[in-house]
Amino acid sequence: MAGHSKWANIKHRKAGQDAKRGKVFTKLIREIVVAARAGGPLPDDNPRLRAVVDKALTANMKRDTIDKAIARGAGNTDTDNYDEVTYEGYGSGGVAVLVECMTDNRNRTVADVRHAFNKRGGNLGTDGSVAYLFTRIGQIVYGPDVNEDALIEVALEAGANDIVPSHDGGVEVQTEFSEFLGVKDTLLAAGFSHNHADIQMLPATSIELDLKGAESLLGLVDALEDLDDVQNVYTNADIPDDVFAELAGDE
């Protein structure tokens, strides 16, 4: 679990770098369009859309941009006909890698994903090869200044599954996927402001990496996340504290 928390925090910092390249907004807009098309344009009636809208607002996306993306999805135009597809594979040290994509051209996407794996020493696997290792959960992360005892009491009462430490002395609240928004709203109403909240894929088992392995895996994740069609990349890497500190110092 500690490895999962540390990996998530590495990805949070990298997300800031991606935003500078304009990729985060592009991916969020695509996700908003797909969510609005699948469940309707009203966030109150569409939990998936509400979750991604919250994520977009946290990323400082303008409300007008969000509304335009919702309208595109509700309009059901041919230009926004995206398929959701997940690719599975292995990275350095046999680490499981799950790649969630939204694409209008599956042939292009699988070729790009396979190339990223091959170039970074990984292997693209078959459907079902690693997906069974992951469970979709809600993750709400708080800083070290949070009142942990009070947070735990409210979180458990709201329906959270678990509360675990994050690498920086903070707290990570984990929920069932279906309970994520309810728990997050309850904690906000109780005065607990989170640093980060999102849907994650939690691995059932993990593989510990040394510095070389961690750097190799990060290179693979970078290459995958740079692809326009890739929305999310998850792994079951466990990065020890000393390796994590070296990686954090390099950023």
CYANA upper distance limits for C-alpha pairs under 8 A (distance plus 0.5 A):
  1 MET  CA      5 SER  CA      6.91
  1 MET  CA    164 VAL  CA      8.17
  2 ALA  CA      6 LYS  CA      6.72
  2 ALA  CA    164 VAL  CA      8.44
  2 ALA  CA    165 PRO  CA      7.72
  2 ALA  CA    166 SER  CA      7.32
  2 ALA  CA    167 HIS  CA      7.58
  2 ALA  CA    238 ASP  CA      8.04
  3 GLY  CA      7 TRP  CA      6.48
  3 GLY  CA    206 SER  CA      8.27
  3 GLY  CA    237 ALA  CA      7.26
  3 GLY  CA    238 ASP  CA      4.60
  3 GLY  CA    239 ILE  CA      5.87
  3 GLY  CA    240 PRO  CA      7.47
  4 HIS  CA      8 ALA  CA      6.64
  4 HIS  CA    202 LEU  CA      7.89
  4 HIS  CA    203 PRO  CA      8.36
  4 HIS  CA    236 ASN  CA      7.79
  4 HIS  CA    237 ALA  CA      7.83
  4 HIS  CA    238 ASP  CA      7.04
  5 SER  CA      9 ASN  CA      6.86
  5 SER  CA    165 PRO  CA      8.25
  5 SER  CA    166 SER  CA      5.90
  5 SER  CA    167 HIS  CA      7.06
  5 SER  CA    172 GLU  CA      8.06
  6 LYS  CA     10 ILE  CA      6.81
  6 LYS  CA    166 SER  CA      7.26
  6 LYS  CA    167 HIS  CA      6.09
  6 LYS  CA    239 ILE  CA      7.62
  6 LYS  CA    244 PHE  CA      7.87
  7 TRP  CA     11 LYS  CA      6.83
  7 TRP  CA    237 ALA  CA      7.93
  7 TRP  CA    238 ASP  CA      7.94
  7 TRP  CA    239 ILE  CA      7.66
  8 ALA  CA     12 HIS  CA      6.77
  9 ASN  CA     13 ARG  CA      7.04
  9 ASN  CA    167 HIS  CA      8.47
 10 ILE  CA     14 LYS  CA      6.85
 10 ILE  CA    248 ALA  CA      7.98
 11 LYS  CA     15 ALA  CA      6.47
 12 HIS  CA     16 GLY  CA      7.38
 13 ARG  CA     17 GLN  CA      7.52
 14 LYS  CA     18 ASP  CA      6.86
 15 ALA  CA     19 ALA  CA      6.71
 15 ALA  CA     24 VAL  CA      7.76
 16 GLY  CA     20 LYS  CA      7.22
 17 GLN  CA     21 ARG  CA      7.48
 18 ASP  CA     22 GLY  CA      7.04
 18 ASP  CA     23 LYS  CA      6.15
 18 ASP  CA     24 VAL  CA      6.54
 19 ALA  CA     23 LYS  CA      6.20
 19 ALA  CA     24 VAL  CA      5.51
 19 ALA  CA     25 PHE  CA      7.50
 22 GLY  CA     26 THR  CA      7.16
 23 LYS  CA     27 LYS  CA      6.68
 23 LYS  CA    226 ASP  CA      8.24
 23 LYS  CA    228 ASP  CA      7.95
 24 VAL  CA     28 LEU  CA      6.58
 25 PHE  CA     29 ILE  CA      6.49
 25 PHE  CA     56 ALA  CA      8.11
 25 PHE  CA     61 MET  CA      7.68
 26 THR  CA     30 ARG  CA      6.84
 27 LYS  CA     31 GLU  CA      6.72
 27 LYS  CA    228 ASP  CA      8.01
 27 LYS  CA    229 ASP  CA      8.40
 27 LYS  CA    230 VAL  CA      8.36
 27 LYS  CA    231 GLN  CA      6.53
 28 LEU  CA     32 ILE  CA      6.60
 28 LEU  CA     52 VAL  CA      7.66
 28 LEU  CA     56 ALA  CA      6.91
 29 ILE  CA     33 VAL  CA      6.70
 29 ILE  CA     66 ILE  CA      7.61
 29 ILE  CA     69 ALA  CA      6.36
 30 ARG  CA     34 VAL  CA      6.80
 30 ARG  CA     69 ALA  CA      8.18
 30 ARG  CA    102 MET  CA      8.10
 31 GLU  CA     35 ALA  CA      6.53
 31 GLU  CA     52 VAL  CA      7.60
 31 GLU  CA    102 MET  CA      8.35
 32 ILE  CA     36 ALA  CA      6.52
 32 ILE  CA     49 LEU  CA      6.72
 32 ILE  CA     52 VAL  CA      6.82
 32 ILE  CA     53 VAL  CA      7.49
 32 ILE  CA     66 ILE  CA      8.01
 32 ILE  CA     69 ALA  CA      6.61
 32 ILE  CA     70 ILE  CA      6.59
 32 ILE  CA     73 GLY  CA      7.84
 33 VAL  CA     37 ARG  CA      6.68
 33 VAL  CA     69 ALA  CA      5.90
 33 VAL  CA     70 ILE  CA      6.05
 33 VAL  CA     71 ALA  CA      8.28
 33 VAL  CA     72 ARG  CA      6.59
 33 VAL  CA     73 GLY  CA      4.63
 33 VAL  CA     74 ALA  CA      8.12
 33 VAL  CA     80 ASP  CA      7.85
 34 VAL  CA     38 ALA  CA      6.61
 34 VAL  CA     73 GLY  CA      6.57
 34 VAL  CA     80 ASP  CA      8.45
 34 VAL  CA     82 TYR  CA      7.52
 35 ALA  CA     39 GLY  CA      6.53
 35 ALA  CA     40 GLY  CA      7.95
 35 ALA  CA     46 ASN  CA      8.46
 35 ALA  CA     48 ARG  CA      6.61
 35 ALA  CA     49 LEU  CA      5.59
 35 ALA  CA     73 GLY  CA      7.88
 36 ALA  CA     40 GLY  CA      5.24
 36 ALA  CA     41 PRO  CA      5.30
 36 ALA  CA     42 LEU  CA      8.21
 36 ALA  CA     46 ASN  CA      8.28
 36 ALA  CA     49 LEU  CA      6.57
 36 ALA  CA     70 ILE  CA      6.10
 36 ALA  CA     71 ALA  CA      8.39
 36 ALA  CA     73 GLY  CA      5.45
 36 ALA  CA     74 ALA  CA      6.21
 37 ARG  CA     41 PRO  CA      7.81
 37 ARG  CA     73 GLY  CA      5.05
 37 ARG  CA     74 ALA  CA      5.75
 37 ARG  CA     75 GLY  CA      8.31
 37 ARG  CA     76 ASN  CA      6.98
 39 GLY  CA     45 ASP  CA      8.37
 39 GLY  CA     46 ASN  CA      5.98
 39 GLY  CA     48 ARG  CA      8.19
 39 GLY  CA     49 LEU  CA      8.01
 40 GLY  CA     45 ASP  CA      8.08
 40 GLY  CA     46 ASN  CA      6.92
 40 GLY  CA     74 ALA  CA      6.87
 41 PRO  CA     46 ASN  CA      7.93
 41 PRO  CA     49 LEU  CA      8.19
 41 PRO  CA     70 ILE  CA      6.39
 41 PRO  CA     71 ALA  CA      7.64
 41 PRO  CA     73 GLY  CA      7.98
 41 PRO  CA     74 ALA  CA      6.27
 42 LEU  CA     46 ASN  CA      6.56
 42 LEU  CA     49 LEU  CA      8.24
 43 PRO  CA     47 PRO  CA      6.82
 43 PRO  CA     48 ARG  CA      8.30
 43 PRO  CA     49 LEU  CA      5.87
 43 PRO  CA     50 ARG  CA      4.92
 43 PRO  CA     53 VAL  CA      8.36
 44 ASP  CA     50 ARG  CA      7.22
 46 ASN  CA     50 ARG  CA      6.71
 47 PRO  CA     51 ALA  CA      6.61
 47 PRO  CA    181 LEU  CA      8.15
 48 ARG  CA     52 VAL  CA      6.97
 49 LEU  CA     53 VAL  CA      6.53
 50 ARG  CA     54 ASP  CA      6.63
 51 ALA  CA     55 LYS  CA      6.81
 51 ALA  CA    181 LEU  CA      7.62
 51 ALA  CA    198 ASP  CA      8.27
 52 VAL  CA     56 ALA  CA      6.55
 53 VAL  CA     57 LEU  CA      6.67
 53 VAL  CA     66 ILE  CA      7.57
 54 ASP  CA     58 THR  CA      6.69
 55 LYS  CA     59 ALA  CA      6.79
 55 LYS  CA    197 ALA  CA      8.19
 55 LYS  CA    198 ASP  CA      7.71
 56 ALA  CA     60 ASN  CA      6.99
 56 ALA  CA     61 MET  CA      5.92
 56 ALA  CA     66 ILE  CA      8.05
 57 LEU  CA     61 MET  CA      5.75
 57 LEU  CA     62 LYS  CA      7.61
 57 LEU  CA     63 ARG  CA      7.87
 61 MET  CA     65 THR  CA      7.36
 61 MET  CA     66 ILE  CA      7.61
 62 LYS  CA     66 ILE  CA      7.02
 63 ARG  CA     67 ASP  CA      6.62
 64 ASP  CA     68 LYS  CA      6.70
 65 THR  CA     69 ALA  CA      6.83
 66 ILE  CA     70 ILE  CA      6.78
 67 ASP  CA     71 ALA  CA      6.67
 68 LYS  CA     72 ARG  CA      6.74
 69 ALA  CA     73 GLY  CA      6.87
 70 ILE  CA     74 ALA  CA      6.64
 71 ALA  CA     75 GLY  CA      6.43
 72 ARG  CA     76 ASN  CA      7.19
 72 ARG  CA     77 THR  CA      7.46
 72 ARG  CA     80 ASP  CA      7.95
 73 GLY  CA     77 THR  CA      7.94
 73 GLY  CA     80 ASP  CA      7.69
 76 ASN  CA     80 ASP  CA      7.64
 76 ASN  CA     81 ASN  CA      8.25
 77 THR  CA     81 ASN  CA      7.59
 80 ASP  CA    104 ASP  CA      8.37
 81 ASN  CA    104 ASP  CA      6.74
 82 TYR  CA    102 MET  CA      6.30
 82 TYR  CA    103 THR  CA      5.51
 82 TYR  CA    104 ASP  CA      5.28
 83 ASP  CA    102 MET  CA      5.98
 83 ASP  CA    103 THR  CA      5.78
 83 ASP  CA    104 ASP  CA      6.68
 83 ASP  CA    106 ARG  CA      8.44
 84 GLU  CA    100 GLU  CA      7.95
 84 GLU  CA    101 CYS  CA      6.28
 84 GLU  CA    102 MET  CA      5.12
 84 GLU  CA    103 THR  CA      7.10
 85 VAL  CA    100 GLU  CA      6.67
 85 VAL  CA    101 CYS  CA      5.81
 85 VAL  CA    102 MET  CA      6.86
 85 VAL  CA    103 THR  CA      8.19
 86 THR  CA     98 LEU  CA      7.51
 86 THR  CA     99 VAL  CA      5.99
 86 THR  CA    100 GLU  CA      5.02
 86 THR  CA    101 CYS  CA      6.44
 87 TYR  CA     98 LEU  CA      6.56
 87 TYR  CA     99 VAL  CA      5.53
 87 TYR  CA    100 GLU  CA      7.06
 87 TYR  CA    101 CYS  CA      8.36
 87 TYR  CA    110 VAL  CA      8.37
 87 TYR  CA    113 VAL  CA      8.49
 87 TYR  CA    124 LEU  CA      8.01
 87 TYR  CA    125 GLY  CA      8.12
 87 TYR  CA    126 THR  CA      8.36
 87 TYR  CA    127 ASP  CA      7.52
 88 GLU  CA     96 ALA  CA      8.10
 88 GLU  CA     97 VAL  CA      6.35
 88 GLU  CA     98 LEU  CA      5.33
 88 GLU  CA     99 VAL  CA      6.72
 88 GLU  CA    124 LEU  CA      6.62
 88 GLU  CA    125 GLY  CA      5.83
 88 GLU  CA    126 THR  CA      7.01
 88 GLU  CA    127 ASP  CA      6.96
 88 GLU  CA    128 GLY  CA      7.87
 88 GLU  CA    129 SER  CA      7.03
 88 GLU  CA    130 VAL  CA      6.55
 88 GLU  CA    131 ALA  CA      7.40
 89 GLY  CA     96 ALA  CA      6.58
 89 GLY  CA     97 VAL  CA      5.67
 89 GLY  CA     98 LEU  CA      7.14
 89 GLY  CA    117 PHE  CA      8.40
 89 GLY  CA    122 GLY  CA      7.78
 89 GLY  CA    123 ASN  CA      6.00
 89 GLY  CA    124 LEU  CA      4.69
 89 GLY  CA    125 GLY  CA      4.82
 89 GLY  CA    126 THR  CA      7.91
 89 GLY  CA    129 SER  CA      7.74
 89 GLY  CA    130 VAL  CA      7.40
 90 TYR  CA     94 GLY  CA      5.97
 90 TYR  CA     95 VAL  CA      5.87
 90 TYR  CA     96 ALA  CA      5.27
 90 TYR  CA     97 VAL  CA      5.91
 90 TYR  CA    122 GLY  CA      5.94
 90 TYR  CA    123 ASN  CA      5.74
 90 TYR  CA    124 LEU  CA      7.00
 90 TYR  CA    125 GLY  CA      7.55
 91 GLY  CA     95 VAL  CA      5.54
 91 GLY  CA     96 ALA  CA      6.97
 91 GLY  CA     97 VAL  CA      7.05
 91 GLY  CA    117 PHE  CA      7.92
 91 GLY  CA    120 ARG  CA      8.42
 91 GLY  CA    121 GLY  CA      7.25
 91 GLY  CA    122 GLY  CA      4.84
 91 GLY  CA    123 ASN  CA      7.16
 91 GLY  CA    217 LEU  CA      6.55
 91 GLY  CA    220 LEU  CA      7.74
 92 SER  CA    121 GLY  CA      7.34
 92 SER  CA    122 GLY  CA      6.89
 92 SER  CA    213 GLY  CA      6.16
 92 SER  CA    214 ALA  CA      8.23
 92 SER  CA    216 SER  CA      6.75
 92 SER  CA    217 LEU  CA      6.17
 93 GLY  CA    207 ILE  CA      8.17
 93 GLY  CA    209 LEU  CA      7.68
 93 GLY  CA    213 GLY  CA      7.12
 94 GLY  CA    207 ILE  CA      8.25
 95 VAL  CA    206 SER  CA      8.30
 95 VAL  CA    207 ILE  CA      6.66
 95 VAL  CA    235 THR  CA      7.14
 95 VAL  CA    236 ASN  CA      6.51
 95 VAL  CA    237 ALA  CA      6.40
 96 ALA  CA    130 VAL  CA      6.46
 96 ALA  CA    235 THR  CA      5.90
 96 ALA  CA    236 ASN  CA      6.15
 96 ALA  CA    237 ALA  CA      8.10
 97 VAL  CA    130 VAL  CA      7.75
 97 VAL  CA    233 VAL  CA      7.50
 97 VAL  CA    234 TYR  CA      6.22
 97 VAL  CA    235 THR  CA      5.05
 97 VAL  CA    236 ASN  CA      7.64
 98 LEU  CA    130 VAL  CA      7.71
 98 LEU  CA    131 ALA  CA      7.34
 98 LEU  CA    233 VAL  CA      6.21
 98 LEU  CA    234 TYR  CA      5.54
 98 LEU  CA    235 THR  CA      6.75
 99 VAL  CA    224 LEU  CA      8.40
 99 VAL  CA    230 VAL  CA      7.39
 99 VAL  CA    231 GLN  CA      8.15
 99 VAL  CA    232 ASN  CA      6.45
 99 VAL  CA    233 VAL  CA      5.15
 99 VAL  CA    234 TYR  CA      7.05
100 GLU  CA    230 VAL  CA      6.50
100 GLU  CA    231 GLN  CA      6.06
100 GLU  CA    232 ASN  CA      5.61
100 GLU  CA    233 VAL  CA      6.86
101 CYS  CA    229 ASP  CA      5.89
101 CYS  CA    230 VAL  CA      4.83
101 CYS  CA    231 GLN  CA      5.64
101 CYS  CA    232 ASN  CA      7.56
102 MET  CA    229 ASP  CA      5.92
102 MET  CA    230 VAL  CA      7.01
102 MET  CA    231 GLN  CA      7.19
103 THR  CA    109 THR  CA      7.34
103 THR  CA    229 ASP  CA      5.95
105 ASN  CA    109 THR  CA      6.88
106 ARG  CA    110 VAL  CA      6.56
107 ASN  CA    111 ALA  CA      6.71
108 ARG  CA    112 ASP  CA      6.70
109 THR  CA    113 VAL  CA      6.59
109 THR  CA    229 ASP  CA      7.03
110 VAL  CA    114 ARG  CA      6.45
111 ALA  CA    115 HIS  CA      6.61
112 ASP  CA    116 ALA  CA      6.80
112 ASP  CA    227 LEU  CA      7.90
113 VAL  CA    117 PHE  CA      6.89
113 VAL  CA    124 LEU  CA      8.38
113 VAL  CA    224 LEU  CA      7.05
113 VAL  CA    227 LEU  CA      8.37
114 ARG  CA    118 ASN  CA      6.63
114 ARG  CA    123 ASN  CA      8.03
114 ARG  CA    124 LEU  CA      6.35
115 HIS  CA    119 LYS  CA      6.43
116 ALA  CA    120 ARG  CA      6.71
116 ALA  CA    220 LEU  CA      7.23
116 ALA  CA    223 ALA  CA      6.33
116 ALA  CA    224 LEU  CA      6.58
117 PHE  CA    121 GLY  CA      6.72
117 PHE  CA    122 GLY  CA      4.98
117 PHE  CA    123 ASN  CA      5.95
117 PHE  CA    124 LEU  CA      6.73
117 PHE  CA    220 LEU  CA      7.11
117 PHE  CA    224 LEU  CA      8.47
118 ASN  CA    122 GLY  CA      5.94
118 ASN  CA    123 ASN  CA      6.60
118 ASN  CA    124 LEU  CA      8.32
120 ARG  CA    216 SER  CA      7.59
120 ARG  CA    217 LEU  CA      8.48
120 ARG  CA    219 GLY  CA      7.28
120 ARG  CA    220 LEU  CA      5.88
122 GLY  CA    220 LEU  CA      8.13
125 GLY  CA    129 SER  CA      6.66
127 ASP  CA    131 ALA  CA      8.29
128 GLY  CA    132 TYR  CA      7.00
130 VAL  CA    134 PHE  CA      8.15
133 LEU  CA    203 PRO  CA      5.92
133 LEU  CA    204 ALA  CA      5.85
133 LEU  CA    205 THR  CA      7.43
134 PHE  CA    201 MET  CA      6.05
134 PHE  CA    202 LEU  CA      5.69
134 PHE  CA    203 PRO  CA      4.85
134 PHE  CA    204 ALA  CA      6.52
135 THR  CA    201 MET  CA      5.79
135 THR  CA    202 LEU  CA      5.60
135 THR  CA    203 PRO  CA      6.98
135 THR  CA    204 ALA  CA      8.02
136 ARG  CA    176 GLU  CA      8.11
136 ARG  CA    177 PHE  CA      6.50
136 ARG  CA    199 ILE  CA      7.46
136 ARG  CA    200 GLN  CA      6.28
136 ARG  CA    201 MET  CA      4.94
136 ARG  CA    202 LEU  CA      6.67
137 ILE  CA    174 GLN  CA      7.22
137 ILE  CA    175 THR  CA      6.26
137 ILE  CA    176 GLU  CA      5.60
137 ILE  CA    177 PHE  CA      4.95
137 ILE  CA    180 PHE  CA      8.10
137 ILE  CA    199 ILE  CA      6.29
137 ILE  CA    200 GLN  CA      5.97
137 ILE  CA    201 MET  CA      6.60
137 ILE  CA    202 LEU  CA      7.09
138 GLY  CA    174 GLN  CA      6.08
138 GLY  CA    175 THR  CA      5.31
138 GLY  CA    176 GLU  CA      6.46
138 GLY  CA    177 PHE  CA      5.64
138 GLY  CA    179 GLU  CA      8.07
138 GLY  CA    180 PHE  CA      5.44
138 GLY  CA    197 ALA  CA      8.04
138 GLY  CA    198 ASP  CA      6.54
138 GLY  CA    199 ILE  CA      5.09
138 GLY  CA    200 GLN  CA      6.59
139 GLN  CA    172 GLU  CA      7.17
139 GLN  CA    173 VAL  CA      6.28
139 GLN  CA    174 GLN  CA      5.31
139 GLN  CA    175 THR  CA      7.02
139 GLN  CA    180 PHE  CA      8.06
139 GLN  CA    197 ALA  CA      6.13
139 GLN  CA    198 ASP  CA      6.02
139 GLN  CA    199 ILE  CA      6.49
139 GLN  CA    200 GLN  CA      6.96
140 ILE  CA    172 GLU  CA      6.12
140 ILE  CA    173 VAL  CA      5.50
140 ILE  CA    174 GLN  CA      7.01
140 ILE  CA    184 LYS  CA      7.68
140 ILE  CA    194 HIS  CA      7.01
140 ILE  CA    195 ASN  CA      8.23
140 ILE  CA    196 HIS  CA      6.38
140 ILE  CA    197 ALA  CA      4.80
140 ILE  CA    198 ASP  CA      7.17
141 VAL  CA    166 SER  CA      8.18
141 VAL  CA    170 GLY  CA      7.92
141 VAL  CA    171 VAL  CA      6.41
141 VAL  CA    172 GLU  CA      4.90
141 VAL  CA    173 VAL  CA      6.78
141 VAL  CA    194 HIS  CA      6.17
141 VAL  CA    195 ASN  CA      6.11
141 VAL  CA    196 HIS  CA      5.64
141 VAL  CA    197 ALA  CA      6.68
142 TYR  CA    146 VAL  CA      7.04
142 TYR  CA    170 GLY  CA      6.01
142 TYR  CA    171 VAL  CA      5.65
142 TYR  CA    172 GLU  CA      6.70
142 TYR  CA    193 SER  CA      7.80
142 TYR  CA    194 HIS  CA      5.29
142 TYR  CA    195 ASN  CA      5.78
142 TYR  CA    196 HIS  CA      7.66
143 GLY  CA    168 ASP  CA      7.96
143 GLY  CA    169 GLY  CA      7.61
143 GLY  CA    170 GLY  CA      4.82
143 GLY  CA    171 VAL  CA      7.03
143 GLY  CA    194 HIS  CA      7.91
143 GLY  CA    195 ASN  CA      7.02
144 PRO  CA    168 ASP  CA      7.22
144 PRO  CA    169 GLY  CA      5.39
144 PRO  CA    170 GLY  CA      4.31
144 PRO  CA    171 VAL  CA      7.53
145 ASP  CA    170 GLY  CA      7.67
146 VAL  CA    151 LEU  CA      8.00
146 VAL  CA    170 GLY  CA      7.64
146 VAL  CA    171 VAL  CA      8.32
146 VAL  CA    192 PHE  CA      8.09
147 ASN  CA    151 LEU  CA      6.53
148 GLU  CA    152 ILE  CA      6.52
148 GLU  CA    171 VAL  CA      7.72
149 ASP  CA    153 GLU  CA      6.86
150 ALA  CA    154 VAL  CA      6.86
151 LEU  CA    155 ALA  CA      6.39
151 LEU  CA    187 LEU  CA      8.16
151 LEU  CA    192 PHE  CA      7.81
152 ILE  CA    156 LEU  CA      6.47
152 ILE  CA    163 ILE  CA      7.38
153 GLU  CA    157 GLU  CA      6.70
154 VAL  CA    158 ALA  CA      6.56
154 VAL  CA    186 THR  CA      8.38
154 VAL  CA    187 LEU  CA      7.30
154 VAL  CA    190 ALA  CA      8.23
155 ALA  CA    159 GLY  CA      6.92
155 ALA  CA    160 ALA  CA      5.87
155 ALA  CA    173 VAL  CA      7.84
155 ALA  CA    183 VAL  CA      7.18
155 ALA  CA    186 THR  CA      8.42
155 ALA  CA    187 LEU  CA      7.19
156 LEU  CA    160 ALA  CA      5.40
156 LEU  CA    161 ASN  CA      7.56
156 LEU  CA    162 ASP  CA      8.19
158 ALA  CA    182 GLY  CA      7.98
158 ALA  CA    183 VAL  CA      5.91
158 ALA  CA    186 THR  CA      7.11
158 ALA  CA    187 LEU  CA      8.49
159 GLY  CA    175 THR  CA      7.72
159 GLY  CA    179 GLU  CA      7.57
159 GLY  CA    183 VAL  CA      6.98
160 ALA  CA    173 VAL  CA      7.30
160 ALA  CA    174 GLN  CA      6.47
160 ALA  CA    175 THR  CA      5.11
160 ALA  CA    176 GLU  CA      7.70
160 ALA  CA    179 GLU  CA      8.13
160 ALA  CA    183 VAL  CA      7.09
161 ASN  CA    173 VAL  CA      8.24
161 ASN  CA    174 GLN  CA      6.13
161 ASN  CA    175 THR  CA      5.42
161 ASN  CA    176 GLU  CA      7.19
162 ASP  CA    173 VAL  CA      6.54
162 ASP  CA    174 GLN  CA      5.66
162 ASP  CA    175 THR  CA      7.41
163 ILE  CA    171 VAL  CA      7.25
163 ILE  CA    172 GLU  CA      6.13
163 ILE  CA    173 VAL  CA      5.05
163 ILE  CA    174 GLN  CA      6.59
164 VAL  CA    171 VAL  CA      6.37
164 VAL  CA    172 GLU  CA      5.75
164 VAL  CA    173 VAL  CA      7.10
164 VAL  CA    174 GLN  CA      8.41
165 PRO  CA    169 GLY  CA      6.96
165 PRO  CA    170 GLY  CA      6.40
165 PRO  CA    171 VAL  CA      5.10
165 PRO  CA    172 GLU  CA      6.38
166 SER  CA    170 GLY  CA      5.59
166 SER  CA    171 VAL  CA      5.73
166 SER  CA    172 GLU  CA      6.38
175 THR  CA    179 GLU  CA      6.59
175 THR  CA    180 PHE  CA      6.12
175 THR  CA    183 VAL  CA      7.99
176 GLU  CA    180 PHE  CA      6.72
177 PHE  CA    199 ILE  CA      7.63
179 GLU  CA    183 VAL  CA      6.62
180 PHE  CA    184 LYS  CA      6.60
180 PHE  CA    199 ILE  CA      8.36
181 LEU  CA    185 ASP  CA      6.51
182 GLY  CA    186 THR  CA      6.64
183 VAL  CA    187 LEU  CA      6.68
184 LYS  CA    188 LEU  CA      6.69
184 LYS  CA    197 ALA  CA      8.41
185 ASP  CA    189 ALA  CA      6.57
186 THR  CA    190 ALA  CA      6.72
187 LEU  CA    191 GLY  CA      6.97
187 LEU  CA    192 PHE  CA      5.83
187 LEU  CA    193 SER  CA      8.08
188 LEU  CA    192 PHE  CA      5.51
188 LEU  CA    193 SER  CA      6.28
188 LEU  CA    194 HIS  CA      8.37
200 GLN  CA    234 TYR  CA      8.37
201 MET  CA    234 TYR  CA      6.97
202 LEU  CA    236 ASN  CA      8.37
203 PRO  CA    235 THR  CA      7.88
203 PRO  CA    236 ASN  CA      5.89
205 THR  CA    236 ASN  CA      7.20
206 SER  CA    236 ASN  CA      5.24
206 SER  CA    237 ALA  CA      6.08
206 SER  CA    238 ASP  CA      6.17
207 ILE  CA    236 ASN  CA      6.79
207 ILE  CA    237 ALA  CA      5.61
207 ILE  CA    238 ASP  CA      5.87
208 GLU  CA    237 ALA  CA      6.55
208 GLU  CA    238 ASP  CA      4.91
208 GLU  CA    239 ILE  CA      6.29
208 GLU  CA    240 PRO  CA      7.50
209 LEU  CA    213 GLY  CA      5.81
209 LEU  CA    214 ALA  CA      6.09
209 LEU  CA    237 ALA  CA      7.27
209 LEU  CA    238 ASP  CA      6.71
209 LEU  CA    239 ILE  CA      6.10
209 LEU  CA    240 PRO  CA      7.81
210 ASP  CA    214 ALA  CA      6.50
210 ASP  CA    239 ILE  CA      7.77
210 ASP  CA    240 PRO  CA      8.16
210 ASP  CA    243 VAL  CA      7.03
211 LEU  CA    215 GLU  CA      6.57
211 LEU  CA    243 VAL  CA      5.96
211 LEU  CA    246 GLU  CA      8.36
211 LEU  CA    247 LEU  CA      8.34
212 LYS  CA    216 SER  CA      6.67
213 GLY  CA    217 LEU  CA      6.63
214 ALA  CA    218 LEU  CA      6.59
214 ALA  CA    239 ILE  CA      7.49
214 ALA  CA    243 VAL  CA      8.33
215 GLU  CA    219 GLY  CA      6.70
215 GLU  CA    247 LEU  CA      8.28
216 SER  CA    220 LEU  CA      6.97
217 LEU  CA    221 VAL  CA      6.72
218 LEU  CA    222 ASP  CA      6.47
219 GLY  CA    223 ALA  CA      6.69
220 LEU  CA    224 LEU  CA      6.71
221 VAL  CA    225 GLU  CA      6.47
221 VAL  CA    233 VAL  CA      7.22
222 ASP  CA    226 ASP  CA      6.58
223 ALA  CA    227 LEU  CA      7.45
224 LEU  CA    230 VAL  CA      7.20
224 LEU  CA    233 VAL  CA      7.91
225 GLU  CA    230 VAL  CA      6.38
225 GLU  CA    231 GLN  CA      7.74
225 GLU  CA    232 ASN  CA      7.63
225 GLU  CA    233 VAL  CA      7.48
226 ASP  CA    230 VAL  CA      8.11
239 ILE  CA    243 VAL  CA      6.74
239 ILE  CA    244 PHE  CA      6.36
240 PRO  CA    244 PHE  CA      6.44
241 ASP  CA    245 ALA  CA      6.58
242 ASP  CA    246 GLU  CA      6.95
243 VAL  CA    247 LEU  CA      6.73
244 PHE  CA    248 ALA  CA      6.52
245 ALA  CA    249 GLY  CA      6.56
246 GLU  CA    250 ASP  CA      6.88
247 LEU  CA    251 GLU  CA      7.33
